[in-house]
Amino acid sequence: MTPNADRIATPSRRFAAEHSLLLTGATGFLGGAVAACLIQGGQADALLFLVRADSPEQGLERLRDNLRLHAVSETALEALKAAQILCGDLLDTRWLQTERARLMRVEQVINCAAVASFSKNPTIWPVNVEGTFAFARAMSQSRNLKRFLHVGTAMCCGPQRESPVRESWDFPDSEEQLVDYTASKAEIERRMREELPNLPLVVARPSIVVGHRELGCQASGSIFWVFRMGFALESFTCALDEQIDVIPVDYCAEALVALALKPTLAHGLYHISAGHGSSCTFGEIDRAYALARGEEPVGERYRKVSPDDLRELAGSFETRIGKANPRLVLRALRLYSGFADLNYLFDNQRLLDEGIAPPPRFTEYVDVCVESSREVSIPAQMLWDFK
Ligand SMILES: NC(=O)c1ccc[n+]([C@@H]2O[C@H](COP(=O)([O-])OP(=O)(O)OC[C@H]3O[C@@H](n4cnc5c(N)ncnc54)[C@H](OP(=O)(O)O)[C@@H]3O)[C@@H](O)[C@H]2O)c1
């Protein structure tokens, strides 16, 4: 961890009214980091949270449980009130009517809620497209709304793009996307832009979010297990000299808050990514990871395999990664290798031009991820992405 890693200043602007920033997805990885960033920046009173719960009190408990993982202090958690919880589910959007008065007073939305899964999950389209569209359409009727910051994913650009990938509203056909999740994320962006001209929409597309600069994988082991598995198996589908675009969740959250609160922005679409300046090669990650574990890097023992050859590794799963369901591990490796093989870096010049600091490199905080994962087996950590 670099002690002086650049931090993005949380805008100190006071909000005009209480509960004027609506955050969705705050019980999840990225939304939890956004909530922590806003609370630590002194903005707690401004926040309203959309949470799936039967009552505001239950919603508040769910939120507090997640924010503890993001190291929010007990004093700050106690100060949050049930009145700041708006109970609602994007699968059943009747709450958009009953909560309309509160919604119409909101000035900023940071929309992190989504089914963020590469698996075949029947709720992906109903939540990520239909429910999200109903929510955005309701918000587009507000006179008070200044910005609707929607969190997309950089991978929604689809395959066959030239790297570094630049921000673009062009999407491939849904069938060309690697998984339903990225197809749904592309479709909702397209629909909001084309069908909701009054929505003050800004889209932020993070690249690959792994760990936290200071908390490592405490709040989520999402995707870190893929690196652990690759090094334990001494094989994966990428070459060691290929680069990967990874950012920590706290950096991503700080960038989202800055994009939500900056009075003016030059664009309506931003990557939040490592780009050329902060991406690392797998070889660099191998060395930093090994150093953190007090081991020799995999280095020359590493074998690049084709996606079809992943199956040959199954025989060594148990000895190398611990007890696991080999079919699930193989499916996971195949899914994630599909994205890794795209070999994309995502251009982040637009973000930097907004005065937002560049992210740290993954190698600068991989030791914190290793430390926080010591007691967690690789198959157990994998379950973060297969809930
Ligand atoms: N993690 C990454 O690497 C990454 C990269 C690029 C983009 N993103 C984007 O970042 C956003 C957040 O992802 P994440 O990694 O933080 O995912 P996550 O940890 O799975 O969190 C998802 C959040 O969405 C909420 N949610 C899910 N279904 C909902 C529904 N039907 N109604 C209301 N809320 C619902 C969840 O609430 P419950 O707690 O109630 O389930 C949770 O708070 C997503 O839009 C994703 O596409 C993530």
The ligand as a Gaussian input file, in Angstrom:
#p B3LYP/6-31G(d) Opt

LIG

0 1
 N      -17.789000      -5.062000      -8.941000
 C      -17.276000      -4.766000     -10.140000
 O      -16.185000      -5.223000     -10.528000
 C      -18.032000      -3.844000     -11.059000
 C      -17.388000      -3.444000     -12.231000
 C      -18.059000      -2.602000     -13.096000
 C      -19.331000      -2.187000     -12.793000
 N      -19.951000      -2.589000     -11.649000
 C      -21.318000      -2.110000     -11.394000
 O      -21.386000      -1.595000     -10.082000
 C      -22.696000      -1.755000      -9.571000
 C      -22.618000      -2.405000      -8.215000
 O      -21.984000      -3.665000      -8.334000
 P      -21.447000      -4.432000      -7.047000
 O      -20.233000      -5.153000      -7.454000
 O      -21.427000      -3.506000      -5.892000
 O      -22.628000      -5.512000      -6.841000
 P      -23.187000      -6.161000      -5.509000
 O      -22.164000      -6.196000      -4.437000
 O      -23.815000      -7.450000      -5.911000
 O      -24.335000      -5.164000      -5.026000
 C      -25.526000      -5.035000      -5.746000
 C      -26.443000      -4.086000      -5.015000
 O      -27.645000      -3.962000      -5.813000
 C      -28.752000      -4.258000      -4.972000
 N      -29.837000      -4.904000      -5.720000
 C      -29.787000      -6.077000      -6.399000
 N      -31.006000      -6.390000      -6.856000
 C      -31.843000      -5.396000      -6.455000
 C      -33.227000      -5.161000      -6.597000
 N      -34.024000      -6.033000      -7.225000
 N      -33.762000      -4.042000      -6.067000
 C      -32.969000      -3.165000      -5.390000
 N      -31.655000      -3.334000      -5.199000
 C      -31.094000      -4.446000      -5.725000
 C      -28.228000      -5.227000      -3.935000
 O      -29.123000      -5.223000      -2.835000
 P      -29.315000      -6.512000      -1.858000
 O      -28.249000      -6.355000      -0.818000
 O      -30.680000      -6.356000      -1.338000
 O      -29.112000      -7.743000      -2.705000
 C      -26.875000      -4.591000      -3.630000
 O      -27.024000      -3.507000      -2.760000
 C      -23.462000      -2.582000     -10.596000
 O      -24.250000      -1.709000     -11.372000
 C      -22.382000      -3.187000     -11.455000
 O      -22.837000      -3.380000     -12.768000
 C      -19.324000      -3.422000     -10.764000

